[in-house]
Amino acid sequence: MKTNTYINIAELDRHGISADSFQQEFAVIDIDSNFNSFKRIKEKDAGKGFNSVRIDQLFFLLVTEGTAQISIDYTPHTLCKNTFLILLPTHTIQPLIISPDFKGKLLMVTRAFLDECPTNKKGKGFEQFMYIRKEPWSIMEEKHAAILNNYMTDLQNKIHNRTHFLQKDMLQNALIGFFIEVRNIFISKNGMVAKTTLSRKEELFEQFLRLLFKHCKEEHSVTFYADKLFITPQYLSLILKGLSGKSANKWINDAIIIEAKTLLKTPQMTVQRVADTLHFSDQSTFGKFFKKHIGISPTEYKKSV
């Protein structure tokens, strides 16, 4: 089966992943080193490690045992016991090494589910977490980790309560309580002031990411995205570098490479068709671009997977 670039709740059943879920909008999953999603995103050649996967929902991961090394937006991180990780939509992750004793809880929620929550009618739920995008993980004190684990277990139990006449309302209110506790822990831990709105730069960053993942196959220039945002290419790169540590060109190139890898894994897609799909002028130009970033030619990569 071809590896999917995205992870979302709707795909869980198709990939054989056991999850406590509600209407493909909200899920809590117990994970370990044998978690099926890790198997599914692992490339066929054991020497190749794991594929990069794009997030398109809100993820919360609490590590309860063991360690894992993962890449978030191409930056490596080591997760250990009591690490709490928040992944926003448009993050790109790649598991690198997972210890045999690894365990944790993963909470996934769609934007549609979150936007309908009682205290979130203006749809700002995702944006409230933008201020921790640059540091998406934190090691919790034992007491804080226990609190979060209990909240996530409680949410699992509420998902199981199928006979409740107002189950969705119950889950949404419980989720808001979980968010409040998360923000309280981060504020007490790091002295951060909770933000209810984005700064202008953060708004532009989010808008850029949405544009990028919509248009990256056909639009490769910084100027295109800057024009859509009504700012200069120089200012866009300055914003992205400041908020993410990556330039606009780096974001665009990384997105193209993810799309290229996914297309090359499709048996019926020739290298020429991939080059055409990604709007390169010719196969040679695409080949040079791919080899520059991956170290091997598209043909060699296609054969290796």
N, C-alpha and C positions, 0 to 999 in steps of 0.2 A: 504494500500500500504506500502511496506517495505521502511523504510527510507534509503536514499542513503548516503553513507559515504562521498561522494564528492559533492561539489557544482561547477557546470560549466555552461557555456552559453547554451550548447547543451541540458541541462536538463530543462531549464526554461519553455519551452512550455509544456513539459510533466507534469510538476508539477503545471501547471496553473498559472504561474507567468507572469504578464504583464511587458514587457520590451521593450525599444527602442533598437533594436539590428541590427547588420549588419553581415549577413552570418555566424552566430553562432561563430563569432570571436571577436566581440566587442559589448558591451552593456552598456547603462546607464539606471538606474532604480530609480524611485521615490519610497521611502519606508516610512512606518509608522508602528505603533505598531501592525497593522493588516496584515502586509506584509506576503504574503502567504508562503515565505520560512521559516519564523519563525514558522508558523503553521505546516509546513511539517516536520520540524526537532524536533517538540515537541513530546515527548513520549506519548503514549496513556494514561498512568496513570498520571493524573494531578500532583500528588505528586512527580513525578520523574523528573519534570523540562524538560530541553532540552537535546537532543543528542549532542555529540561531532561531528563536521563536519570537514573534511579535505579540505583544499584549494588546488586546482591544477591549478589555474590561478592567474593573478595579480589583486588584489582588491584595490580600493580606496573608502573609505567611509567618507563623510562629514556629520556630525550631524548638522542639522539646528534648531531643536527644541527638547526639552525633554532630557531624560537621558536613558542610558542602562548600565547594568553591564554584562560584557562578560569575558570569560576566553580565553586567547590566549596562546597556548602551556601550558595549565594547570596553568597559572598565571592569577589571576583576575585583571581586569581593569574596571574603571568606565568612561564612555563616557558621556560628557555633550555637551551643545550647543557650536558649533564652534570647536568641536574635529575633527581632521582629522586623519584617520587611514589608514595605508598602510599594506596590508597583502600579503606576498610573497607565491609562491607555496610551499607546504609542511607545511605551518602553520596549526595548528589545533585550531579550535575555538568552543566555546560553549556559546550561549546566556544564561544568568542566569535570569536577571530581565529586563523587558522593560517597560518604563513608558507609560501611555495611550496617552500622547501628543508627543510621539517620532516621529520625521520626519528626513529625510535625503536623500542624493543622493549617489547611489552606482555605481561605474564604474568598469566593468570587462573587461579584455583583455587577449586573449590567447597569448602564446609565439610565435606561428606561425605568428600572425598578427603583433606583435611587432618586430619580427626579420626582417620583410619585410619593416619596416619603413625606409625612405631615409637615416637617419643619424645613422642607427643601423644595417648595413649589417653584422657586425661581431657577432651579436647576444648577445650583452652585456647589453641589456636593463634591464633585471631582476637584473643582478649583480650590476648595478649602485645603487640599493636601498639596497644592503646588509648591508651597513654601518649604516642603521637605524633599522636593525632587532631587536636589543636588546631593542630599544625604538620605537615600531611601531606606536605610536600615539603621537599627540601633540595638545595642545589647541591653536588655531589660534586667532590672533587679529581680531576684527570685519572686518577691511578692507581686511585682507588676506582671511578670510572666504568668503567674498563677491566676491573676485577675483576668487577663486576656484569654487564657485557656478556658477558664470557667465560662466566660461570655460566649466563646465560640462553641463550647459544648452545649450551652443553653440554646443557642441558635439551632444547632443540630436537632435537639429535642423538640423544638418548636416546629421544625420542618416535618418531623414525624407525626405531629398532631394533626392529621388530615381531617379529623372530624370537627375541628374548631370552625364555627360558622364565619368567623372574621380572621381567618388564618393570615391572609396577606397583610391586613392592618397590624396584627400582632407581630408579624415578622418585621415589618417596616419600623414599628416603634422600638422593637428590641434592637434593630440594627442602628437606629439613631442613638440609642443608649450606648452601644458598643463604640460608635464614633466619638461620642462625648468622652468616654473613658479613655480612648486612645489619645485624644487631644489633651486631656488632663494629664496623662502620664508624660507625654512629650513636653508639655509646658513645665511640669514640675521637675522633669529630668534635665531639660536643656535651657530652661528660663525663656522659652520662646513665647511670644504673645500670639494668641490665636488670631488668624486673619479671616475675615468673612468675604473679602473681595480681593481681586487680583490687582497688582500694579499694572500700569500700562505696558511695561516690558513683558510681564508674565502673560498678559492677554495676547500680545503679539507672538510670543513663544508658542502658546497653545494653538493659535490660529495657523501659525507656520506648520506645526506638526500635522494638523488636520489636512492642510493643503498638500503637504509632502506625501502622505500616505494615500492621497487620492490621485495625485498627478505624477508621482515619481517615475512611472513607466515612460511617460512621454515628454516630461519637462525636466531637463537636467541643469538648467541655469539658475543661478542665484537671482538674476534679474527678474525672471518670471515670478518668483515667490515674493520678492520685494515689491514689484508692481502691484500684485494682488493685495498687498498689505498697505500700499500707498506710502512706502518708505524707501530709502535708498538701499542698494545692496550692501554698502559699507555699514550702514546703521543696523541692518538685519544681522550681519555677521558679528557685529559688536554685541548685540543683545544675546545671540545664541552662545557666543564664547563666554560671556559673563554668567549666564544662567546654567549652562551645561558643560562648559569647558571644551565644546566642540564648535568649530566654525560652520557656517552655512554649507560650504562645499563638502565638508566632512559628513554632515547629516545627509546631504543628497547622495553622495557616493555610497555611504553605508546602506541607504534604502535601496539603491539600484542593485547593489551586490546581493542583498537578501532576495530581491525579486529574481535576479539572474540565477541564483542557486536553486530556487524553487522551480523555475522553468526548466532548468537543465536536468532536474531529476525526473521530469515527465518524459516517458519513453518516446512518445511521438513528436516531441519537440527537438528539431535539429538545432545546431548552433546558429545557423542562418536564421531560422524562425525566431529564436530567442533574441538575436540581434535586431530583427525587424520589430518584434513585439516591444522591445525596450527603446525603439526609435533611435538606434545608432545608424550612422550614415551607411555603414557597411560592416560585414563580418569581421574584417581585419581590425577596424577601429574598436569594435566590441572586444575582440580577443586581446588587444593590447591593454585596454582598460581593465579587463578581468584579471589578466596575469599580473598587472601592476599591483592590484589590491589583494589577490589571493596567492600569487606565487606560482601558479600553474595555469595552463591554457584552459579555456572552456571545454575543449575536447577531452583533455586529460581529466578534468574534474568530472565530466559526465561519465567517463569510463570507471572512475573510482567509486561512484555511488550506484 
